[in-house]
Amino acid sequence: MAARMPDEPRIWFITTCMGRLSALEQSLPTFCRQSNSRVVVVDYSCPDRSGDWVEAHHPECRVVRVPGEEFFHSSRARNVGFQVVPPGDDWVCFVDADVCLSPSFCAIVRPQLAPGRFAVLPMHPRNKGLTGFILVSRGDVAGCGGFDEEYRNYGRQASAMRVTLFAAGLTPIFLGDGLAQHLDHGDEIRSRHYRERDLVRSSRENSHRLRALIQKTEVETGQAIPPELCHKEMARGPGGGLLRPLRAVYRLLGGPWRSRGRGSSR
């Protein structure tokens, strides 16, 4: 690792793994090569024993183990990793195990870091799979209480954290292209270690909670959530988000779509 320059913030990369070792084998080296940084890997009862692999191949990383869990809990896993970061002025980068970083990531991003800011990749089709990337100061994560562990199963945890940081008065910085790449995979890999494996049902439950957070934030701050920060369409629940394409397909097949409850289309 390059020597630390005076007043240069150190970045802690926090990633989590439960059954995603094949992705971690590709992404972890891209975290470890970053200048003036540390890497924390949370082995969340990983059936692949990812923590053992990390200790054998990347001993410079810090491994935190959460044993005895049958199902993955993304928010809790990230919070556990965060607890390793010591108090101070360092920054924390939450990044999924299926995301690889550019070799020049830290060199490009670090000059943009400043108090009162947090960095994300904008919501856009080209950034599919990168919503979970969040770079924020250690103090600001602690100040907002970390990730909301009431978000269970798959979906919306990272969007909720983005909105929470915005609600705390922080300014989002939207990073440019080429800094991170998502390793593509099927939906069955996304859901296989959650209690609820149906992505539509899981997203509907978490979308209801996210929708309430967005409404509360916009009322209390008097500001609209920037679309680059969080797609409010995705928080509509049963009538929007993942169900919208399903509704369109159903209509093409000649059947009436009947949606009900809050958030349904009319």
C-alpha positions in Angstrom: 0.0 0.0 0.0 1.2 3.5 -0.7 2.3 5.7 2.2 -0.3 7.8 3.7 -0.1 11.5 2.9 -0.7 14.1 5.6 -4.4 14.8 6.1 -5.3 12.2 3.4 -8.4 10.2 4.6 -8.0 6.5 4.8 -10.8 4.4 3.2 -12.1 1.2 4.7 -13.7 -1.1 2.2 -16.4 -3.3 3.8 -17.8 -6.2 1.9 -19.9 -9.2 3.0 -20.1 -12.8 1.9 -22.6 -15.6 2.2 -22.2 -18.1 -0.6 -20.6 -15.6 -2.9 -16.9 -16.8 -2.8 -16.6 -17.1 -6.6 -17.4 -13.4 -6.9 -15.2 -12.4 -3.9 -12.3 -14.2 -5.5 -12.5 -11.7 -8.4 -13.5 -8.5 -6.5 -11.3 -8.7 -3.4 -8.0 -8.1 -5.2 -9.4 -4.9 -6.7 -10.1 -3.7 -3.1 -6.8 -4.7 -1.7 -4.7 -2.8 -4.4 -6.2 0.6 -3.5 -3.8 3.1 -1.9 -4.1 4.0 1.8 -6.9 1.7 2.5 -8.0 -1.3 4.7 -10.4 -4.1 3.8 -12.9 -5.8 6.1 -14.6 -9.0 4.9 -17.6 -10.2 6.8 -18.0 -14.0 6.6 -21.7 -14.2 7.3 -22.0 -18.0 8.1 -20.7 -18.5 4.5 -21.1 -22.1 3.4 -18.0 -21.6 1.2 -15.9 -20.6 4.3 -15.0 -17.3 2.6 -13.2 -16.1 5.7 -10.8 -19.0 5.6 -10.1 -18.2 1.9 -9.5 -14.6 2.6 -7.1 -15.3 5.5 -5.1 -17.7 3.3 -4.9 -15.6 0.2 -5.2 -12.0 1.5 -3.9 -12.0 5.1 -3.8 -8.1 4.9 -7.6 -8.1 5.2 -9.5 -8.1 8.4 -12.0 -11.0 8.6 -15.1 -10.8 10.8 -17.2 -14.0 11.3 -20.9 -14.2 12.1 -21.5 -17.9 12.8 -24.7 -19.8 13.2 -26.9 -17.9 10.8 -29.2 -19.8 8.4 -30.2 -16.8 6.3 -28.4 -13.7 5.1 -29.1 -10.3 6.6 -27.4 -7.6 4.5 -28.0 -4.7 6.8 -26.7 -6.6 9.8 -23.7 -7.9 8.0 -22.7 -4.4 6.9 -23.2 -3.1 10.4 -21.0 -5.8 11.9 -18.2 -5.0 9.4 -18.5 -1.3 10.2 -17.9 -1.9 13.9 -14.3 -2.9 13.1 -13.5 0.7 11.8 -12.0 2.6 14.7 -13.4 6.1 15.7 -11.7 8.9 13.8 -11.7 10.7 10.5 -11.5 7.7 8.2 -14.0 7.0 5.5 -16.0 3.8 4.9 -16.8 2.3 1.5 -19.6 -0.3 1.5 -19.2 -2.4 -1.6 -20.8 -5.7 -2.5 -18.7 -8.9 -3.1 -19.8 -8.9 -6.8 -18.3 -5.5 -7.6 -14.8 -4.8 -8.9 -13.1 -1.5 -8.6 -10.9 0.4 -11.0 -7.2 0.4 -10.0 -7.4 4.2 -9.9 -10.5 4.3 -7.8 -9.0 5.9 -4.7 -6.8 8.3 -6.6 -9.9 9.7 -8.4 -12.4 9.6 -5.6 -10.3 10.8 -2.6 -10.0 14.4 -3.7 -13.8 14.7 -3.8 -14.2 13.6 -0.1 -15.1 16.4 2.2 -17.1 16.8 5.5 -20.8 16.9 4.8 -20.6 14.8 1.7 -21.2 11.1 0.7 -20.5 9.5 -2.6 -22.6 7.0 -4.6 -23.0 5.9 -8.2 -26.1 7.5 -9.7 -29.2 5.4 -10.3 -29.0 4.5 -14.0 -29.4 1.4 -16.1 -25.6 1.4 -16.7 -25.1 1.1 -13.0 -27.3 -1.9 -12.4 -26.1 -3.9 -9.4 -24.2 -0.9 -8.0 -26.8 0.6 -5.7 -25.0 -0.9 -2.7 -21.9 1.1 -3.3 -21.8 3.9 -0.7 -18.7 5.9 0.4 -19.2 8.0 3.6 -17.3 9.2 6.6 -17.1 6.9 9.6 -18.6 9.6 11.8 -21.6 10.1 9.5 -22.4 6.4 9.5 -22.3 6.3 13.2 -24.4 9.4 13.5 -27.2 8.0 11.5 -27.1 4.6 13.3 -25.8 2.5 10.4 -28.0 0.4 8.1 -31.6 -0.2 9.2 -31.8 -3.9 10.2 -35.6 -3.9 9.9 -35.0 -4.4 6.1 -35.0 -8.1 5.9 -34.6 -10.4 2.8 -33.5 -8.9 -0.5 -33.8 -5.3 -1.7 -33.9 -1.7 -0.8 -31.4 -1.7 2.2 -28.9 0.4 0.3 -31.5 2.8 -1.1 -32.7 3.3 2.5 -29.2 4.2 3.6 -28.8 6.7 0.8 -32.0 8.4 1.8 -31.0 8.3 5.5 -27.7 10.1 4.7 -29.6 12.7 2.6 -32.1 13.2 5.5 -29.2 13.8 7.8 -28.2 16.9 5.8 -25.4 15.3 3.8 -24.8 16.2 0.1 -24.6 13.3 -2.3 -21.7 13.3 -4.8 -22.4 11.3 -7.9 -19.3 9.5 -9.2 -18.5 9.1 -12.8 -18.4 6.0 -15.0 -15.6 3.4 -15.0 -14.9 3.3 -11.3 -16.8 0.2 -10.5 -18.1 -2.9 -12.4 -20.8 -5.3 -11.4 -20.2 -9.0 -12.0 -23.4 -10.1 -13.7 -25.4 -13.0 -12.3 -28.9 -14.5 -12.3 -31.7 -13.7 -9.8 -31.5 -17.1 -8.2 -28.0 -16.1 -6.9 -29.4 -12.9 -5.4 -32.1 -14.6 -3.4 -30.8 -18.1 -2.5 -29.5 -17.3 1.0 -32.5 -15.1 2.1 -35.4 -16.5 4.0 -37.8 -15.2 1.3 -36.5 -16.4 -2.0 -39.2 -14.8 -4.1 -37.7 -11.5 -5.2 -41.1 -9.9 -5.9 -42.5 -10.6 -2.4 -39.3 -9.6 -0.8 -39.0 -6.3 -2.7 -42.7 -5.5 -2.1 -42.2 -5.8 1.7 -39.0 -3.7 1.8 -40.5 -1.2 -0.7 -43.3 -0.4 1.7 -40.8 0.6 4.3 -38.6 2.6 1.9 -41.6 4.4 0.6 -42.5 5.6 4.1 -38.9 6.7 4.6 -38.9 8.7 1.4 -42.2 10.4 2.2 -41.0 11.3 5.8 -37.7 12.6 4.5 -39.2 14.9 1.8 -41.7 16.3 4.3 -39.1 17.0 7.0 -36.4 18.4 4.7 -38.7 20.2 2.3 -36.6 18.7 -0.5 -37.3 16.1 -3.2 -35.1 13.0 -3.2 -32.8 13.4 -6.3 -33.7 10.7 -8.9 -30.0 9.9 -9.2 -30.0 9.0 -5.4 -33.0 6.8 -5.2 -35.7 5.9 -7.8 -39.0 6.5 -6.1 -40.6 4.3 -8.7 -38.8 1.4 -7.1 -40.4 2.2 -3.7 -44.0 2.1 -5.0 -44.4 -1.5 -4.0 -47.1 -3.7 -5.5 -48.1 -1.4 -8.3 -44.5 -0.4 -9.4 -40.9 -1.4 -9.2 -40.4 -5.1 -10.0 -44.1 -5.7 -10.6 -44.5 -3.2 -13.4 -42.8 -5.4 -16.1 -44.8 -8.4 -14.8 -48.0 -6.4 -15.3 -47.0 -5.6 -18.8 -46.3 -9.2 -19.7 -49.6 -10.3 -18.2 -51.5 -7.8 -20.4 -49.7 -9.0 -23.5 -50.9 -12.5 -22.7 -54.5 -11.1 -22.8 -55.3 -11.2 -19.1 -56.6 -8.3 -17.0 -54.2 -7.1 -14.4 -55.8 -6.5 -11.0 -53.7 -4.7 -8.5 -54.9 -3.6 -5.1 -53.6 -2.0 -2.0 -51.4 1.1 -1.6 -49.2 1.9 -4.5 -51.2 0.1 -7.1 -51.6 1.5 -10.6 -55.0 2.8 -11.7 
